[in-house]
Amino acid sequence: MKASEPSPALLIDVTRLAARLLEGKRPTGVDRVSLAYIQRFRARASAMVRHWGRWMQLPADSSQRLFAALLGEAGDAPRVVRSEVARAYVLRWGLPADALLFNTGHSGLDDPGYAERVRRHGLRPVYFVHDLIPLTHPECCRPGEADKHRQRLLTMLNTGHGIIANSQATLEDLRRFARDAGLRLPPSVVAHLGVEALPAPAAQAPLAEAYFVALGTIEARKNHLLLLQLWRQMSEAGLPDLPRLVLIGQRGWECEQVLDLLERCPALHGRVLELGDCGDAELANWLHHARALLFPSFVEGFGMPLVEALHAGVPVLASELPVFREIAGDVPEYLDPLDGPGWRRAVLDYARADSPLRAAQLQRMGAFRAPSWADHFATVESALGDWKLLG
């Protein structure tokens, strides 16, 4: 794009964020990415909302009020969202031609009609792909999610003017999907997610005894079952000074065995603490004083808890996954997600005050540099310029 040419209109699809706010749900990892894009581009962007079959661009003043509500900067945010979306709907605001559209949350892409609307309005979408887990590990997802995700990816490949991936591992999965589908991969870039510093922790630990933290939604792919079975075995063996396990995250799906253990296993009572609703300040305190973060996932698109823990100076025991190596190198302690005895040995070692393995990881951590949102957007905006989508 030449310097003399005006920049195209920039739209951010906030439909998912608005709906989740109205449902009273905490932001997920996907939502946090979308909020970061609003924060970065809000000064030059308009909000786009899909509501009752209509796609609407909110005008500048309305967009700014909606962005502020989604970012938690406005009082009574649900009222602001309802009023601004209703106003746009009643006044029948449409969309500009040739606009650049950010869809950063996979929202609406499982509807085959999304591609038709994009073409009808002459939009130039840039999509953020978070993972291909419903296709690579369908057993870890809700029934029917694989078909929905396949349609999301087809929408991205058939209409995308650019693709942003959170990791090289995710982009390689998408590249294989495109090849197998016989479709061209749009211009693409890898931009690791940024991490923000958590609030300062309290000086006093929340528990007197040693403990470990597992952070994330309780779902099958997170492999909480391994941790609970491990704590059950150690508890029933009567191990002295057994550390506690703290699960921080909301209950998800396809995890009935985990929930049964949490609710009905006597050996875990008093040994495992579940925190389903944890604010940033509370999370910072739990994480800071933990012996380590436990992250035994079978698959991840990125792995924000790993980055957050290392950024906070907390050791990590993690599954041996390519994406973890990509973002954290050799810093964490890596284990096979099915190696129960290996996880037991590592946990018991890291629980010791004089743990040699923990001391070694703390030393390795000195070379770790967490990705920042500034790094992320420098990469993204450079790519958008190369693709002639944003001046």
VEXDREN-2710 file (C-alpha; in Angstrom, 1 decimal):
% VEXDREN-2710
k/r/px/py/pz
1/MET/0.0/0.0/0.0
2/LYS/1.4/3.4/-1.0
3/ALA/1.9/6.0/1.7
4/SER/-0.5/8.3/-0.1
5/GLU/-3.3/5.8/-0.1
6/PRO/-5.8/5.8/2.8
7/SER/-5.7/2.8/5.1
8/PRO/-8.7/0.5/4.7
9/ALA/-11.4/0.4/7.4
10/LEU/-10.4/-2.0/10.2
11/LEU/-13.0/-4.2/11.9
12/ILE/-12.7/-6.4/14.9
13/ASP/-15.3/-9.2/15.3
14/VAL/-16.2/-9.0/19.0
15/THR/-19.3/-11.2/18.8
16/ARG/-17.8/-14.0/21.0
17/LEU/-16.5/-11.6/23.6
18/ALA/-19.8/-9.8/23.8
19/ALA/-21.8/-13.0/24.2
20/ARG/-19.5/-14.4/26.9
21/LEU/-19.6/-11.2/28.9
22/LEU/-23.4/-11.2/28.8
23/GLU/-23.3/-14.9/30.0
24/GLY/-21.1/-13.9/33.0
25/LYS/-18.2/-16.1/31.9
26/ARG/-14.5/-15.4/32.7
27/PRO/-12.3/-14.8/29.7
28/THR/-10.6/-18.0/28.4
29/GLY/-7.1/-18.1/26.8
30/VAL/-8.8/-17.5/23.4
31/ASP/-10.6/-14.5/24.8
32/ARG/-7.5/-13.0/26.2
33/VAL/-5.9/-13.0/22.8
34/SER/-9.0/-11.2/21.4
35/LEU/-8.9/-8.7/24.2
36/ALA/-5.2/-8.0/23.4
37/TYR/-6.1/-7.2/19.8
38/ILE/-8.8/-4.8/20.9
39/GLN/-6.3/-3.1/23.2
40/ARG/-3.8/-2.8/20.4
41/PHE/-6.0/-1.6/17.6
42/ARG/-8.9/0.1/19.4
43/ALA/-7.8/3.6/18.4
44/ARG/-8.1/2.9/14.6
45/ALA/-10.7/0.1/14.6
46/SER/-14.5/-0.4/14.7
47/ALA/-16.3/-3.1/16.4
48/MET/-18.2/-5.6/14.2
49/VAL/-21.0/-7.7/15.7
50/ARG/-23.1/-10.5/14.2
51/HIS/-26.5/-10.5/15.8
52/TRP/-29.7/-12.3/14.7
53/GLY/-28.4/-12.8/11.1
54/ARG/-27.2/-9.3/10.7
55/TRP/-23.5/-8.2/10.4
56/MET/-23.0/-4.6/11.8
57/GLN/-20.2/-2.2/12.0
58/LEU/-20.6/0.1/15.1
59/PRO/-19.7/3.8/14.5
60/ALA/-16.6/5.2/16.2
61/ASP/-18.2/6.4/19.4
62/SER/-20.3/3.3/19.9
63/SER/-17.2/1.1/19.1
64/GLN/-15.1/2.8/21.7
65/ARG/-17.8/2.4/24.4
66/LEU/-18.1/-1.3/23.5
67/PHE/-14.3/-1.8/23.5
68/ALA/-14.1/-0.2/26.9
69/ALA/-16.8/-2.5/28.3
70/LEU/-15.2/-5.6/26.9
71/LEU/-11.8/-4.5/28.4
72/GLY/-13.4/-4.0/31.8
73/GLU/-13.0/-0.2/31.7
74/ALA/-16.7/0.6/31.9
75/GLY/-19.1/0.4/34.8
76/ASP/-22.1/-2.0/34.2
77/ALA/-20.4/-3.5/31.2
78/PRO/-23.4/-5.8/30.3
79/ARG/-25.7/-2.8/30.0
80/VAL/-23.2/-1.1/27.7
81/VAL/-22.9/-4.1/25.5
82/ARG/-26.7/-4.6/25.3
83/SER/-27.4/-1.0/24.5
84/GLU/-24.7/-0.6/21.9
85/VAL/-25.6/-3.8/20.0
86/ALA/-29.3/-3.0/20.2
87/ARG/-28.7/0.5/18.9
88/ALA/-26.7/-0.9/15.9
89/TYR/-29.4/-3.5/15.2
90/VAL/-32.3/-1.0/15.3
91/LEU/-30.5/1.6/13.1
92/ARG/-29.5/-1.2/10.7
93/TRP/-25.8/-0.2/10.5
94/GLY/-24.1/-2.2/7.8
95/LEU/-20.5/-2.8/6.8
96/PRO/-17.9/-0.8/4.7
97/ALA/-16.6/-2.3/1.5
98/ASP/-13.0/-3.7/1.3
99/ALA/-12.5/-3.6/5.1
100/LEU/-9.8/-5.6/6.9
101/LEU/-11.5/-7.9/9.4
102/PHE/-9.9/-9.5/12.4
103/ASN/-11.5/-12.7/13.7
104/THR/-9.2/-13.8/16.5
105/GLY/-11.5/-16.2/18.3
106/HIS/-12.7/-18.8/15.7
107/SER/-16.1/-17.2/16.3
108/GLY/-18.8/-18.1/13.7
109/LEU/-16.4/-19.8/11.4
110/ASP/-18.2/-23.2/11.8
111/ASP/-21.1/-21.7/9.9
112/PRO/-20.7/-22.3/6.1
113/GLY/-22.6/-19.0/5.6
114/TYR/-19.7/-17.0/7.2
115/ALA/-17.6/-17.4/4.0
116/GLU/-20.6/-16.2/1.9
117/ARG/-21.0/-13.1/4.0
118/VAL/-17.3/-12.3/3.8
119/ARG/-17.4/-12.4/0.0
120/ARG/-20.7/-10.5/-0.2
121/HIS/-19.3/-7.6/1.8
122/GLY/-15.9/-7.7/0.1
123/LEU/-14.1/-8.1/3.4
124/ARG/-10.5/-9.1/3.7
125/PRO/-10.3/-11.4/6.8
126/VAL/-7.2/-12.1/8.9
127/TYR/-7.8/-15.1/11.1
128/PHE/-6.1/-16.2/14.3
129/VAL/-5.7/-20.0/14.5
130/HIS/-5.3/-21.2/18.1
131/ASP/-5.0/-25.0/17.5
132/LEU/-6.3/-28.0/15.6
133/ILE/-7.0/-30.1/18.6
134/PRO/-10.5/-31.1/17.7
135/LEU/-9.1/-32.8/14.6
136/THR/-5.8/-34.1/15.9
137/HIS/-7.3/-35.3/19.3
138/PRO/-11.1/-35.6/18.8
139/GLU/-11.3/-37.9/21.8
140/CYS/-10.5/-34.9/24.0
141/CYS/-13.3/-32.7/22.7
142/ARG/-17.1/-32.6/22.8
143/PRO/-18.9/-34.9/20.3
144/GLY/-19.3/-33.2/17.0
145/GLU/-16.5/-30.6/17.6
146/ALA/-14.2/-32.2/15.0
147/ASP/-16.8/-31.5/12.2
148/LYS/-17.3/-27.9/13.4
149/HIS/-13.6/-27.3/13.6
150/ARG/-13.0/-28.7/10.1
151/GLN/-15.5/-26.2/8.8
152/ARG/-13.8/-23.4/10.7
153/LEU/-10.5/-24.2/9.1
154/LEU/-12.1/-24.5/5.6
155/THR/-13.5/-21.0/6.1
156/MET/-10.1/-19.7/7.1
157/LEU/-8.4/-21.3/4.1
158/ASN/-11.1/-20.4/1.5
159/THR/-11.6/-16.7/2.6
160/GLY/-8.5/-15.7/4.6
161/HIS/-6.2/-12.9/3.3
162/GLY/-3.9/-13.8/6.2
163/ILE/-3.4/-16.3/9.0
164/ILE/-1.8/-15.7/12.3
165/ALA/-0.7/-18.8/14.3
166/ASN/0.2/-18.8/17.9
167/SER/3.1/-21.3/17.4
168/GLN/5.0/-23.0/14.7
169/ALA/3.5/-26.3/15.8
170/THR/0.0/-24.9/15.2
171/LEU/1.0/-23.6/11.8
172/GLU/2.5/-26.9/10.8
173/ASP/-0.8/-28.7/11.7
174/LEU/-2.7/-26.2/9.6
175/ARG/-0.3/-26.6/6.7
176/ARG/-0.9/-30.4/6.8
177/PHE/-4.7/-29.9/6.9
178/ALA/-4.5/-27.5/3.9
179/ARG/-2.4/-30.0/2.0
180/ASP/-4.7/-32.9/2.7
181/ALA/-7.7/-30.8/1.8
182/GLY/-6.1/-29.7/-1.5
183/LEU/-6.3/-26.0/-0.5
184/ARG/-3.9/-23.2/-0.7
185/LEU/-2.6/-21.8/2.6
186/PRO/-3.1/-18.0/2.8
187/PRO/-0.1/-15.8/3.7
188/SER/0.7/-16.9/7.3
189/VAL/2.9/-15.8/10.2
190/VAL/3.8/-17.3/13.6
191/ALA/3.5/-14.8/16.5
192/HIS/3.9/-16.2/20.0
193/LEU/1.4/-14.9/22.5
194/GLY/2.5/-12.2/24.9
195/VAL/2.5/-12.7/28.7
196/GLU/1.6/-10.0/31.2
197/ALA/3.1/-9.8/34.6
198/LEU/0.8/-11.0/37.3
199/PRO/0.1/-8.8/40.4
200/ALA/2.7/-8.9/43.1
201/PRO/2.1/-11.9/45.4
202/ALA/1.6/-11.7/49.1
203/ALA/4.6/-12.4/51.3
204/GLN/2.8/-15.3/53.1
205/ALA/2.1/-18.5/51.2
206/PRO/-1.6/-19.5/51.1
207/LEU/-0.7/-22.9/52.6
208/ALA/1.7/-23.8/55.3
209/GLU/2.8/-27.1/53.6
210/ALA/4.4/-27.6/50.2
211/TYR/2.0/-27.7/47.3
212/PHE/1.9/-27.9/43.5
213/VAL/-0.4/-26.0/41.1
214/ALA/-2.2/-27.2/37.9
215/LEU/-3.6/-24.3/36.0
216/GLY/-6.3/-24.5/33.3
217/THR/-9.8/-25.7/32.5
218/ILE/-10.5/-29.3/33.8
219/GLU/-10.8/-31.2/30.5
220/ALA/-9.6/-34.5/29.1
221/ARG/-6.6/-33.2/27.2
222/LYS/-5.2/-31.5/30.3
223/ASN/-4.6/-34.9/31.8
224/HIS/-5.7/-34.1/35.3
225/LEU/-6.5/-37.8/35.7
226/LEU/-2.8/-38.6/35.9
227/LEU/-2.3/-36.1/38.7
228/LEU/-5.3/-37.3/40.7
229/GLN/-4.3/-40.9/40.4
230/LEU/-0.8/-40.0/41.4
231/TRP/-2.0/-38.1/44.5
232/ARG/-4.3/-41.0/45.3
233/GLN/-1.5/-43.5/45.2
234/MET/0.8/-41.4/47.3
235/SER/-1.9/-40.7/49.9
236/GLU/-2.9/-44.3/50.2
237/ALA/0.8/-45.2/50.6
238/GLY/0.9/-43.0/53.6
239/LEU/3.9/-41.0/52.4
240/PRO/5.1/-38.5/55.1
241/ASP/4.9/-34.8/54.3
242/LEU/2.8/-35.4/51.2
243/PRO/2.5/-32.1/49.3
244/ARG/-0.9/-30.8/48.3
245/LEU/-2.3/-30.4/44.8
246/VAL/-4.1/-27.2/43.9
247/LEU/-6.3/-27.3/40.7
248/ILE/-7.0/-23.8/39.5
249/GLY/-9.6/-23.7/36.6
250/GLN/-13.2/-24.1/35.8
251/ARG/-14.7/-27.5/35.1
252/GLY/-14.9/-28.4/31.5
253/TRP/-16.0/-31.3/29.4
254/GLU/-15.2/-35.0/28.8
255/CYS/-13.7/-35.3/32.3
256/GLU/-16.2/-37.4/34.2
257/GLN/-13.5/-39.6/35.8
258/VAL/-11.7/-36.6/37.1
259/LEU/-14.9/-35.1/38.6
260/ASP/-15.8/-38.5/40.2
261/LEU/-12.3/-38.6/41.9
262/LEU/-12.6/-35.0/43.1
263/GLU/-16.0/-35.6/44.6
264/ARG/-15.9/-39.1/45.9
265/CYS/-12.4/-40.3/46.5
266/PRO/-11.6/-40.3/50.2
267/ALA/-7.9/-40.4/49.7
268/LEU/-7.9/-37.1/47.9
269/HIS/-10.0/-35.2/50.5
270/GLY/-7.7/-32.7/52.2
271/ARG/-4.9/-33.4/49.8
272/VAL/-6.4/-31.8/46.6
273/LEU/-7.9/-28.3/46.6
274/GLU/-10.1/-27.2/43.7
275/LEU/-10.4/-23.5/42.9
276/GLY/-12.9/-22.9/40.1
277/ASP/-13.0/-19.1/40.3
278/CYS/-9.6/-17.4/40.9
279/GLY/-8.8/-13.8/40.2
280/ASP/-5.4/-12.5/39.1
281/ALA/-4.2/-11.5/42.5
282/GLU/-5.2/-14.8/44.1
283/LEU/-3.7/-16.7/41.1
284/ALA/-0.4/-14.8/41.5
285/ASN/-0.2/-15.8/45.1
286/TRP/-0.9/-19.5/44.6
287/LEU/1.5/-19.7/41.7
288/HIS/4.4/-17.7/43.3
289/HIS/4.6/-20.0/46.4
290/ALA/4.1/-23.3/44.6
291/ARG/6.9/-25.8/44.3
292/ALA/6.1/-26.0/40.6
293/LEU/3.4/-25.8/38.0
294/LEU/2.3/-29.2/36.8
295/PHE/1.3/-29.3/33.1
296/PRO/0.9/-32.9/31.9
297/SER/-1.3/-32.1/28.9
298/PHE/-1.5/-34.5/25.9
299/VAL/-1.7/-31.7/23.4
300/GLU/-1.6/-27.8/23.4
301/GLY/-1.7/-25.2/20.8
302/PHE/0.5/-22.9/22.8
303/GLY/0.5/-23.3/26.6
304/MET/0.1/-20.0/28.3
305/PRO/0.3/-21.4/31.9
306/LEU/3.8/-22.6/31.2
307/VAL/4.9/-19.2/30.0
308/GLU/3.2/-17.4/32.9
309/ALA/4.8/-19.7/35.5
310/LEU/8.3/-19.3/34.0
311/HIS/7.8/-15.6/33.7
312/ALA/6.9/-15.5/37.4
313/GLY/10.0/-17.5/38.3
314/VAL/8.1/-20.7/39.1
315/PRO/9.5/-24.1/37.9
316/VAL/7.5/-26.2/35.5
317/LEU/7.0/-30.0/35.2
318/ALA/5.5/-30.4/31.7
319/SER/4.7/-33.0/29.1
320/GLU/7.3/-33.5/26.3
321/LEU/5.4/-31.6/23.6
322/PRO/7.1/-29.9/20.6
323/VAL/5.2/-26.7/21.2
324/PHE/6.6/-26.5/24.8
325/ARG/10.1/-27.0/23.5
326/GLU/9.4/-24.2/20.9
327/ILE/8.4/-21.6/23.5
328/ALA/10.4/-22.7/26.5
329/GLY/13.5/-24.6/25.2
330/ASP/15.2/-26.8/27.7
331/VAL/14.1/-24.8/30.8
332/PRO/11.2/-27.0/32.1
333/GLU/11.4/-30.6/33.4
334/TYR/9.9/-32.6/30.6
335/LEU/8.1/-36.0/31.1
336/ASP/6.0/-38.4/29.1
337/PRO/2.3/-37.6/29.9
338/LEU/1.7/-41.3/30.5
339/ASP/4.7/-41.9/32.7
340/GLY/3.1/-42.1/36.2
341/PRO/6.3/-43.3/38.0
342/GLY/8.3/-40.5/36.3
343/TRP/5.9/-37.9/37.5
344/ARG/5.9/-39.3/41.0
345/ARG/9.6/-39.2/41.2
346/ALA/9.8/-35.6/39.9
347/VAL/7.0/-34.4/42.2
348/LEU/8.6/-35.9/45.3
349/ASP/12.0/-34.5/44.3
350/TYR/10.6/-30.9/43.7
351/ALA/8.6/-31.1/47.0
352/ARG/11.9/-31.2/48.9
353/ALA/13.3/-28.0/50.3
354/ASP/16.8/-29.1/49.0
355/SER/15.6/-30.5/45.7
356/PRO/18.5/-30.7/43.2
357/LEU/16.2/-30.9/40.2
358/ARG/14.3/-27.8/41.2
359/ALA/17.6/-25.9/41.9
360/ALA/18.8/-26.9/38.4
361/GLN/15.7/-25.6/36.7
362/LEU/15.8/-22.3/38.7
363/GLN/19.3/-21.9/37.3
364/ARG/18.2/-22.7/33.7
365/MET/15.3/-20.2/34.1
366/GLY/17.8/-17.3/34.1
367/ALA/18.1/-17.7/30.3
368/PHE/14.3/-17.7/29.7
369/ARG/12.7/-14.6/28.1
370/ALA/9.0/-14.6/28.0
371/PRO/7.4/-13.4/24.7
372/SER/5.7/-10.0/25.0
373/TRP/2.6/-8.6/23.4
374/ALA/4.9/-5.9/21.9
375/ASP/6.9/-8.7/20.2
376/HIS/3.7/-10.3/19.1
377/PHE/2.2/-7.2/17.5
378/ALA/5.6/-6.1/15.9
379/THR/5.5/-9.5/14.1
380/VAL/1.8/-9.2/13.2
381/GLU/2.0/-5.6/11.9
382/SER/5.1/-6.3/9.9
383/ALA/3.3/-9.2/8.2
384/LEU/0.1/-7.2/7.6
385/GLY/2.3/-4.6/5.9
386/ASP/4.1/-7.3/3.8
387/TRP/0.6/-8.6/2.8
388/LYS/-0.5/-5.1/1.9
389/LEU/-3.4/-5.3/4.2
390/LEU/-2.5/-2.5/6.7
391/GLY/-0.4/0.6/6.2
END
